[in-house]
C-alpha cells in the first residue's frame, strides 16, 4: 500500500483554482509580475482558441507593470463584489493604472523635465526619459473598475475575456466613427446598432455599452436634425468681384440653436451627375470667427450665403445640388418664446392638440437610456410578416417622449419605411421598453429623444 503525502504547495495550487476570487488574484498577480505565461494559462478555452500566447501578451500586458509594482501602492488590484451563478461568475476588480496627468504634473513641479526633450503626450517617452527620476518620487496611479467574467471548465474557474466579441466591437466602432466623420450618419447608426446587438447583456461589454449608447444618441440627434435645415433660393451667379459662385439661403426650422451648419455643394454635368463637390459652413461659431460670422443660427432664423467655385472643372454645366451634411448644437439653447398675438392668446381646441403634440427640445445633462441597453429595444421587436415576406430591411428612427418615470408616452416617426409595418413595429418595441429617465441637474425629467431601430433579417 502506497501512501501519498501532499505538500502545502500542492494544496495552495489546488485552492488557487477552486474559487473565482483566488483565480482572479492569481491572474492579476501574474500580469503585474509580468508572468504572461501564467496569466495565459488561466484563460478560458474560448479565448485560447481565438488568440495565441503572443497576441494575448500584446493585448493584455499591463503597461509599466514593474513601475506600478515597485513604486505604486502595495495593492495593485482590489477584488470587489463577485456574483456566482452555476458555472458562471462576474466580478468587479479595481486595477491600478498609471495616472499620466499626475506623473507629468509631478515631474514639471519638480523641474525634472526642464532639461529633457520629451513629448509629454507620449506615455513611453515620459517614463523612459525620466528613468531613475522616480526613485525619490511617489508614482501616481489611479484605480479603474473592470468587470471580469469567469466560467468553470473541468471543475476549475477560468477567466473569460470574450476577446473575439470585443475585437469585433472595436472594429465596428472604428467603422462607425469613420462613417460619422464623413457625415454618413445613417450608416454610422446601423454600425452602432450592430454593436449593441452583438454586445447584448454580456458583462464583458458592460463598461463599453454606456459610451456606445451616448455616441449613438448624439449621432441620431444630428442625423434627425439635418432635415430641419431648409435650403432655398439656390442660384449660380457672379459675386461682387465677378467670380462665379453659388448663392442661397438656409433657415433653421427646428427648435435648437446651432453653432455649425455644414452644406455640401455638388457641381453637376449635363446629365445631372456630380463631377465636383465642396463643403462649406454658412454658420461656424469658433473662437477665431468674428462679426456676423460668429453668430449661431437660432430657431426660425435664416442666413444668406455665397461661395465661390473657382476650382470647379470644365465638365460643370452650371447646375448644382446643395444638401445639409452636418450640424453642431450650441451649448446654450434658447427658452421658448411665444409672441403675444390674438391667435395664441385664445386658441381653439385643434390648435391646443397640435401644440401639445409638437416635439420640443428639453435640455438635459444625461439622456434617457433603455433599461438593459438598446439591445432591450431590439429584443422587443416583432418583425412584421409583410416585411419578412418582402425581404424588407432598414433603420427606422423614432422620436419618443420618455417621462420622468422612464415610461414612453408618445412616439413620432422621424424616418420611416412606409407600407412595410416596420414603423409600427419600431414604435411598439420602444413603448414596451422601460427607460432610465433623463437627468437635469441630477433631477429626473421627461424629454424627447431620437431612437434608431434596426431591422435585419437573419
C-alpha positions in Angstrom: 0.0 0.0 0.0 1.4 3.3 -1.1 0.9 6.5 0.9 0.8 9.8 -0.7 1.9 13.0 1.1 0.5 16.3 -0.2 2.7 19.3 0.4 1.3 22.7 1.4 2.2 24.0 -2.0 0.0 21.3 -3.7 -3.0 22.4 -1.6 -2.2 26.1 -2.4 -2.2 25.4 -6.1 -5.3 23.4 -5.8 -7.1 26.1 -3.9 -6.0 28.7 -6.3 -8.3 27.3 -9.0 -11.3 26.3 -6.8 -12.8 29.8 -6.2 -13.4 32.7 -8.5 -11.6 35.1 -6.2 -8.4 33.0 -6.0 -8.3 32.7 -9.8 -8.7 36.5 -10.2 -6.0 37.1 -7.7 -3.7 34.6 -9.4 -4.4 36.1 -12.9 -3.7 39.8 -11.9 -0.7 38.9 -9.8 0.8 37.1 -12.8 0.1 40.2 -15.0 1.8 42.6 -12.5 4.7 40.2 -12.2 4.9 40.1 -16.0 4.4 36.4 -15.8 2.3 36.3 -19.0 2.6 32.6 -19.4 0.9 32.0 -16.0 -1.8 34.5 -16.8 -2.5 32.9 -20.2 -2.9 29.5 -18.6 -5.8 30.9 -16.5 -7.9 31.8 -19.6 -11.0 30.0 -20.7 -10.7 27.7 -23.8 -12.8 30.0 -25.8 -10.2 32.8 -25.6 -7.2 30.4 -26.0 -8.8 29.0 -29.2 -9.2 32.6 -30.6 -5.9 34.1 -29.7 -2.4 32.6 -29.2 0.0 33.4 -26.4 1.8 36.2 -28.4 -1.4 38.0 -29.2 -2.5 37.8 -25.6 0.8 39.2 -24.5 0.5 42.2 -26.8 -3.1 43.0 -25.9 -3.2 42.3 -22.1 0.2 43.0 -20.6 -0.1 45.8 -18.1 2.0 48.8 -19.3 4.9 49.6 -17.0 3.7 46.9 -14.5 7.2 46.9 -12.9 7.0 50.6 -12.1 3.5 50.3 -10.6 4.6 47.3 -8.6 7.8 48.9 -7.3 6.7 52.5 -6.9 2.9 52.3 -6.7 0.6 51.3 -3.9 1.0 48.0 -2.0 -2.2 46.8 -3.6 -2.0 46.7 -7.3 -5.6 45.5 -7.6 -8.6 45.0 -5.4 -11.2 42.3 -5.9 -14.8 43.6 -5.2 -18.2 42.0 -5.4 -18.4 38.6 -7.0 -21.7 37.0 -8.2 -21.7 33.3 -8.9 -24.5 31.6 -10.9 -23.9 27.9 -11.6 -20.8 27.6 -13.8 -20.5 31.3 -14.5 -19.3 34.2 -12.3 -19.0 38.0 -12.7 -16.6 40.1 -10.5 -15.7 43.7 -10.0 -12.0 44.3 -10.0 -10.3 47.7 -9.4 -7.0 47.8 -11.2 -4.1 50.2 -10.6 -3.0 52.0 -13.8 -0.6 54.9 -14.3 -2.0 58.4 -13.9 -0.1 60.1 -16.6 -1.5 63.5 -15.8 -0.3 63.2 -12.2 3.1 61.9 -13.3 3.7 64.8 -15.8 2.4 67.3 -13.2 4.8 65.9 -10.6 7.7 66.0 -12.9 7.1 69.5 -14.1 6.6 70.6 -10.5 10.0 69.0 -9.7 11.6 70.6 -12.7 12.7 67.1 -13.8 11.5 67.6 -17.4 13.1 71.1 -17.9 16.3 69.7 -19.4 14.8 66.8 -21.3 13.5 66.6 -24.9 10.3 64.8 -24.1 6.9 64.5 -25.8 4.6 64.8 -22.7 1.7 63.3 -24.7 3.6 60.0 -25.1 3.5 57.7 -22.1 6.5 55.7 -23.0 8.5 58.8 -23.9 7.9 60.3 -20.5 8.6 57.2 -18.5 11.7 56.2 -20.5 13.2 59.7 -20.4 12.9 60.2 -16.6 14.3 56.7 -15.8 15.7 56.8 -12.3 13.9 60.1 -11.6 11.1 58.1 -9.9 13.4 56.8 -7.2 12.6 59.6 -4.8 9.1 60.4 -6.1 5.8 58.5 -5.3 4.3 57.2 -8.5 0.8 58.5 -9.1 -1.7 55.8 -10.0 -5.5 55.5 -10.4 -7.8 52.6 -9.8 -10.1 51.8 -12.7 -13.1 49.4 -12.4 -13.0 46.3 -14.6 -15.8 43.8 -15.0 -14.4 40.3 -15.1 -16.3 37.3 -16.4 -15.5 33.7 -15.4 -16.6 30.2 -16.4 -16.0 26.8 -14.9 -14.2 24.3 -17.1 -13.4 20.8 -15.9 -14.2 21.8 -12.3 -11.8 24.8 -12.4 -12.6 28.5 -12.7 -11.2 30.3 -15.7 -11.0 34.0 -16.8 -13.3 34.7 -19.8 -12.2 37.8 -21.8 -14.6 37.3 -24.8 -11.8 38.6 -26.9 -13.3 37.7 -30.2 -16.5 39.6 -29.5 -14.6 42.6 -28.1 -12.3 42.7 -31.2 -15.4 42.7 -33.5 -17.0 45.5 -31.4 -13.8 47.5 -31.7 -13.8 47.0 -35.5 -17.4 48.1 -35.8 -16.8 51.1 -33.6 -13.9 52.3 -35.8 -16.2 51.9 -38.9 -19.0 53.8 -37.2 -16.7 56.7 -36.2 -15.2 56.8 -39.8 -18.7 56.9 -41.3 -19.8 59.7 -38.9 -16.6 61.6 -39.8 -17.7 61.6 -43.4 -21.2 62.6 -42.4 -22.7 59.3 -43.4 -24.8 59.3 -40.2 -27.4 56.7 -41.4 -24.7 54.0 -42.0 -23.0 55.0 -38.7 -26.2 54.5 -36.8 -26.5 51.0 -38.4 -23.0 50.2 -37.2 -23.7 51.4 -33.6 -26.9 49.3 -33.5 -24.9 46.3 -34.7 -22.5 46.8 -31.8 -25.3 46.9 -29.2 -26.9 43.8 -30.7 -23.6 42.0 -30.7 -22.7 43.1 -27.1 -26.2 42.5 -25.7 -26.1 42.0 -22.0 -22.7 40.4 -22.0 -20.8 41.6 -18.9 -17.5 42.0 -20.9 -19.3 44.7 -22.9 -20.8 46.4 -19.8 -18.2 49.2 -19.4 -18.3 50.0 -23.2 -22.1 49.9 -23.5 -22.8 53.2 -21.9 -20.3 55.0 -24.1 -21.7 53.4 -27.3 -25.2 54.4 -26.3 -24.3 58.0 -25.7 -22.5 58.2 -29.1 -25.5 56.6 -30.8 -27.8 59.2 -29.2 -25.6 62.0 -30.3 -25.3 60.9 -33.9 -29.0 60.2 -34.1 -29.8 63.7 -32.9 -27.6 65.2 -35.6 -29.0 62.9 -38.3 -32.6 63.7 -37.4 -31.9 67.5 -37.3 -30.5 67.7 -40.8 -34.0 67.7 -42.3 -34.9 70.7 -40.2 -32.4 73.0 -42.1 -34.3 74.4 -45.1 -32.2 75.3 -48.2 -33.8 77.8 -50.6 -33.3 80.3 -53.4 -30.2 78.4 -54.7 -28.7 80.1 -57.8 -25.4 80.2 -59.6 -24.1 83.7 -60.4 -21.3 86.1 -60.0 -20.2 87.9 -56.8 -19.2 91.5 -56.3 -15.7 90.8 -57.7 -17.1 89.0 -60.8 -16.2 85.5 -59.6 -18.5 82.6 -60.3 -20.2 81.2 -57.2 -23.2 79.5 -55.6 -25.6 81.7 -53.6 -28.6 80.8 -51.4 -30.2 80.9 -48.0 -30.6 78.5 -45.1 -33.3 78.5 -42.4 -33.3 76.7 -39.1 -36.9 75.3 -38.9 -36.1 73.2 -35.8 -36.1 74.2 -32.1 -32.3 74.2 -31.3 -29.6 76.8 -31.7 -26.7 75.8 -34.0 -23.1 76.7 -33.7 -22.3 75.0 -37.0 -24.2 74.2 -40.2 -22.2 72.4 -43.0 -23.5 72.2 -46.5 -22.1 70.2 -49.5 -22.4 71.8 -52.9 -22.4 69.3 -55.8 -21.5 70.6 -59.3 -23.4 68.7 -62.0 -22.6 67.9 -65.6 -25.1 68.0 -68.5 -26.5 64.6 -67.4 -27.1 65.9 -63.8 -24.3 63.7 -62.4 -21.9 65.2 -59.8 -18.4 65.9 -61.1 -17.1 68.0 -58.2 -18.1 68.9 -54.6 -17.2 71.4 -51.9 -18.0 71.6 -48.2 -18.9 75.0 -46.8 -20.0 76.4 -43.5 -22.6 79.2 -43.7 -22.7 79.0 -39.9 -19.5 78.3 -37.9 -19.0 79.7 -34.4 -15.4 79.4 -33.2 -13.1 81.4 -31.0 -11.4 82.7 -34.2 -14.6 83.9 -36.0 -15.9 87.4 -35.5 -18.7 89.8 -36.6 -21.7 88.2 -38.4 -19.7 85.0 -38.9 -19.6 84.4 -35.2 -23.4 84.3 -34.7 -25.2 81.0 -34.1 -28.3 80.2 -36.1 -31.3 80.4 -33.7 -34.6 78.6 -34.3 -36.7 80.2 -37.0 -33.6 82.3 -38.1 -32.3 82.4 -41.7 -28.9 83.3 -43.1 -27.9 84.0 -46.7 -24.6 82.6 -48.1 -22.3 82.8 -51.1 -19.4 80.5 -52.0 -17.1 80.9 -55.0 -16.5 77.9 -57.1 -13.1 78.7 -58.7 -11.9 75.1 -58.7 -14.9 73.5 -60.4 -13.8 71.5 -63.5 -14.8 72.3 -67.1 -17.3 69.4 -67.1 -19.5 71.5 -64.8 -22.6 72.5 -66.7 -23.6 75.2 -64.3 -26.2 73.4 -62.3 -25.7 72.5 -58.6 -27.3 70.4 -55.9 -26.9 71.6 -52.3 -27.5 69.4 -49.2 -27.1 69.9 -45.5 -24.4 67.4 -44.4 -23.7 68.3 -40.7 -24.8 70.4 -37.8 -23.4 71.2 -34.3 -25.7 72.2 -31.5 -24.9 75.2 -29.3 -24.3 74.6 -25.6 -26.7 77.4 -24.8 -30.2 76.7 -26.0 -32.9 79.4 -26.1 -36.0 79.4 -24.0 -39.3 79.0 -25.9 -40.7 82.5 -26.6 -44.3 82.8 -27.8 -45.3 86.1 -29.4 -48.4 87.7 -27.8 -50.9 87.7 -30.6 -54.6 87.0 -30.6 -54.0 83.7 -32.3 -52.1 82.3 -29.3 -53.9 84.2 -26.5 -57.1 82.3 -27.4 -56.5 79.0 -29.2 -59.2 76.7 -30.5 -59.3 73.1 -29.4 -57.5 71.8 -32.5 -54.6 74.3 -32.1 -54.2 73.1 -28.5 -54.0 69.5 -29.5 -51.4 70.3 -32.2 -49.4 72.3 -29.6 -49.4 69.5 -27.1 -48.1 67.0 -29.6 -45.4 69.3 -31.0 -41.9 67.9 -30.3 -39.9 70.3 -28.2 -36.2 70.1 -27.2 -35.9 70.0 -23.4 -32.4 70.4 -22.2 -30.8 67.6 -20.1 -27.4 66.6 -18.7 -27.8 62.8 -19.1 -30.0 61.3 -21.8 -32.7 58.7 -21.2 -31.3 55.1 -21.7 -33.2 51.9 -22.0 -33.0 49.6 -19.0 -30.8 46.8 -20.2 -29.3 48.9 -23.0 -30.5 49.4 -26.6 -30.5 45.7 -27.0 -33.6 45.7 -24.9 -35.5 47.5 -27.7 -34.2 45.1 -30.3 -35.4 42.2 -28.2 -38.9 43.7 -28.1 -39.2 43.8 -31.9 -41.9 41.7 -33.5 -40.8 41.6 -37.2 -43.9 42.1 -39.4 -44.7 39.2 -41.7 -45.3 41.5 -44.6 -41.7 42.9 -44.2 -40.3 39.4 -43.8 -42.0 38.1 -47.0 -40.8 41.1 -48.9 -37.3 40.9 -47.6 -37.5 44.5 -46.3 -34.8 45.7 -44.0 -33.6 49.1 -42.8 -33.4 51.6 -39.9 -36.5 53.4 -38.6 -35.9 56.5 -36.5 -38.5 57.3 -33.8 -38.8 60.4 -31.7 -40.1 59.3 -28.3 -41.1 61.2 -25.2 -39.7 59.4 -22.1 -41.4 60.6 -19.0 -39.5 61.3 -15.7 -40.8 57.9 -14.6 -39.0 56.3 -17.5 -42.2 55.4 -19.5 -42.6 56.1 -23.2 -45.8 58.1 -23.5 -45.6 59.4 -27.1 -43.9 58.3 -30.3 -43.5 60.0 -33.7 -41.9 58.6 -36.8 -39.0 60.8 -38.0 -37.6 58.5 -40.7 -39.7 55.5 -41.6 -40.1 52.7 -44.2 -43.8 53.2 -45.3 -46.2 50.4 -46.0 -43.9 47.8 -44.5 -45.2 47.6 -40.9 -41.7 48.4 -39.7 -42.7 51.9 -38.5 -45.4 50.5 -36.2 -43.2 47.6 -35.1 -40.4 50.1 -34.1 -42.9 52.2 -32.1 -44.4 49.2 -30.4 -40.9 47.9 -29.4 -40.0 51.3 -27.9 -43.3 51.6 -26.0 -42.7 48.2 -24.4 -39.2 49.2 -23.2 -38.6 50.7 -19.7 -36.1 53.6 -19.6 -33.8 55.2 -17.1 -35.1 58.8 -17.3 -33.1 61.7 -18.4 -31.4 63.8 -15.7 -31.2 67.6 -15.5 -29.0 68.7 -12.6 -29.4 65.2 -11.0 -33.2 65.5 -11.2 -35.3 63.2 -13.4 -37.1 65.0 -16.3 -39.3 64.0 -19.2 -37.7 64.6 -22.6 -38.0 63.8 -26.2 -35.2 61.6 -27.6 -34.4 60.2 -31.0 -34.1 56.4 -31.2 -33.0 54.4 -34.2 -34.4 50.9 -34.5 -32.5 48.4 -36.7 -34.4 45.8 -38.7 -32.3 43.0 -40.2 -33.5 39.6 -41.5 -31.3 36.8 -40.2 
